[in-house]
Amino acid sequence: MNISDDSTKYGQVIPDGDFATIVFKRILSHTPENIWEAITNPNDLKQWLMCSSATIEGRPDGRIEMVAGPAQFHVTGKILTWDPPRVYEHEWIVEPRSEMPNGENAVFRYELTPKGKTTVLTVTYRRITANTARGFAPGGHVLLDRLEAQLDGKPLPEWLPRFQELMANYPAWQK
């Protein structure tokens, strides 16, 4: 199967007891520098990640703080890897709330690998609770669809209709 096939856009969910790892790979027709800008610039994050606020101290051990996603999660953490435009990894800490009664203490990693005139973007969510992973598998997919559309200068998919459409492709993670 060619990685550019639409079916490869689906995330792989790897269960590990009470936790899970979710991995997405996308081939994007953009340079690593353009993608890096979209995943680290607060102004770009407002669109595809639906951030109402974002602070990213671009350096190892820098802090991140954002209110993001359709649920407007308040995320904090520190940057674990900052290697522009190749690797951006940070903690993803969310205090307990109704849909996450135990909160979250996960790690998000973005890896950008040039491949000809394209870039392979690998997004990995590690140590996310299994319960949260149920929504994050299709939710992460929608966010990456939105990122790709933003980079391509196309209209961003609306969150809820696209999420509902994708739920059928992640049946193992439905309640």
Secondary structure, 3 states (H helix, E strand, C coil): CCCCCHHHHCCEEEEECCEEEEEEEEEECCCHHHHHHHHHCHHHHHHHCCCCEEEECCCCCCEEEEEECCCCEEEEEEEEEEECCCEEEEEEEECCECCECCCEEEEEEEEEEEECCEEEEEEEEEEEEHHHHHHHHHHHHHHHHHHHHHHHCCCCCCHHHHHHHHHCCCHHHCC
